[in-house]
Amino acid sequence: MIPDHLPHRIWQELARATQDRHHGWRTPVLATVGADQQPNARTVVLRQAREPVGELAFFTDGRSPKVAELQAQPQAVLVFWSARLRWQLRVAARCEVLTDGPEVDTAWARVGQSAAAGDYLTAQPPGQPWAEGELEPVPASTGAHHLAVVRARVQTMDWLALGLDGQHRRARIEGQALTWLTP
């Protein structure tokens, strides 16, 4: 790999992960700061990777705790691992939560036709206990969805490649600027 092409190559893999359900980077871990000032981490599904504007996007229920966390403290970290590539990628990002507007409408048009639609139609927000005897969440009576789009504006990337020969490589990327680091 030519070092100057590394940032573009990383974005190619991120874009590929949005299309390939088996790509290791499809489901990164999102780390945020909770209301209690403790770290919180959970897996999300990468839905978009836009290299020209330096943004990643994922969907969530607009009532989920991560939304409140991101609204209070928009700084977050996404951690990606690909066993096939033997690459780890840590992305520091500033997040914006969209709960309405054209981008949310477009996302809902796609998700609303899928099996995942029910996740965004429940009466109770994520993490709430079910009523005794319920076998599944109660759908909302209004039929309104709670899908939110989270846009993560990439600030820095920390890339680590684990070589099979023990030769590991690491770099920090800010925009198109690349700095090689000790692994």
N, C-alpha and C positions, 0 to 999 in steps of 0.2 A: 504494500500500500504506500502510495506517495504521501508523505506527511501533510503537504498542503491541501490534499483532497480529503483529509480526515473529517472536517466538519460536514462537508457535503455527504460523505459516506454514512455518517451517523444519522443525518436527516433522512437519507434513503431508507435506512433500516427502520427508523421511526415510522415513516410513511408505509413501509411494507407491513409493519405490525398492525396498522389500522385495518388492513385487508386480510391478513393471514391469521386465522384463529389459533394457529399452532406456533406462531412466532413467540419467542420468549419475552419480547418486549410488549406484547399485547396487554399484559396485566401488571403494570408497575405497582409499587407500594407508594402511597401518598402519605407523607408525614406532615402533620400540622401541630399547632400549639392549641391545647384545649383551654376551656374557660378557667380551669383550675391551674393553668400554666404548666401542665404536664404534657409531654409529647404524646401524640396519638398517631397511629399508623394503621392503614388499611389498604387493601387491594382495590384498584379501580380498573376500568377497561379503557384503554386508549382509543379514542374515536377519530381524532384528527391530528395531523402533524403538518404544519404549514411553515416550511423553511423560509420563504420570502419575508414573512412577518415575525418569524421566531416564536411561533405559538404552538402549544399542544392543547388538546381539549378532551374532556371526558364528561360523561353525564352522571347525574345523581338526582335523588329526590330533593326538591327544594326545601323540605322540612327536616332534612337529616342534620345531625350534629356537626358534620364537617362543613356544612354551609355556614352555620353560625360562627364556627371557628375561623373560616376563611374571611368572613365579613369583618370579624373583629381584628384578625391578624392575617392579611393577605399573603404573607410570605409562607412558602411551602417548599418541600423537597419531594421530588419523585425519584424513586430508585428502580432501575431496570436491570434485569439479568437475563442473558441469553446463554444457555448451555451450549447451543450449537456454535455460536460465535466465540464463546468464552469471553464475553464482554460484559462488564458492569458499567452502567451509566448513572451518575447522580446528577440530577437537574435541579438547580435552585431557580425558583420561579415566583413571580408575583401573580396571584390569581384574582380573577374577576368572576363573580357568579351572576349569570343571566337567568332570570326566571320568566321573562316574557320578551316578546319582540320577534323579528323575522328569523334570527338564528335558532331560537327555541322552537318556533313553529316548524321550521325545516327539519329539525331533529325529531320533533314529535311525529311529523308525517312519516318518517322512517321507522321510528320505534313503535309508534301506535299500531303498526301492522304486524308486529312481531310478538313472539311469546313473552317477551320482557315487558310488554305494555302494562300488564297487571301490577308490576312493581311500582308503577307511578300512579296507580288509580285507587290505592287503598285509602280507607277513611282515616286510619291512624298513621302517624309518621313512623319512620323507621326506628326500631329499638323499643317500641312500646309493647307491653305484654298483651297477649291475646286474651279475650274473655274466656272464662272457664268453659270448656266444652267445644270451643271453636277448633276446627281442624285446619283452617286457613284464614288469612286476613279478610276482613270484611271490605268489600268494594265500596268506594265512595258513592253516595246516593246521587251526587250531582253529575258524575261522569267526567268531571274536570280532572285533568292530569296535573301532576306535581313535578314534571320533568324540569330539571335545570341543567344548563350547560355551564361548565366551568372552563374558562379560558385561562391557560397558564402561560404567561409571557416569560420566556426563557431568559434568565439573566446570565447564568454560567452553567457549563457542563463539566463534569469531571469524569473522564473516560479511562477505564482500566481494561487492558487486554491481558489475559492470562495465557502465556505461551506454553504449549505442550512441552517445549524443551527447557522450561524454567526461565525463559527470557520474557519477562513481563514488561509492558509499556504502559505509560500513564501520561495523560495530557489534560490541561484545563483549557476550555474554549469559552471565550467571551466574544459573542458576535462571530466574526470570522478570524479573530486573533487566536492563535494557538500557542500555548506554552507547554513545553515538555517538562514533566515532573519525574522525580524519583518514584518508582512504584511503591 
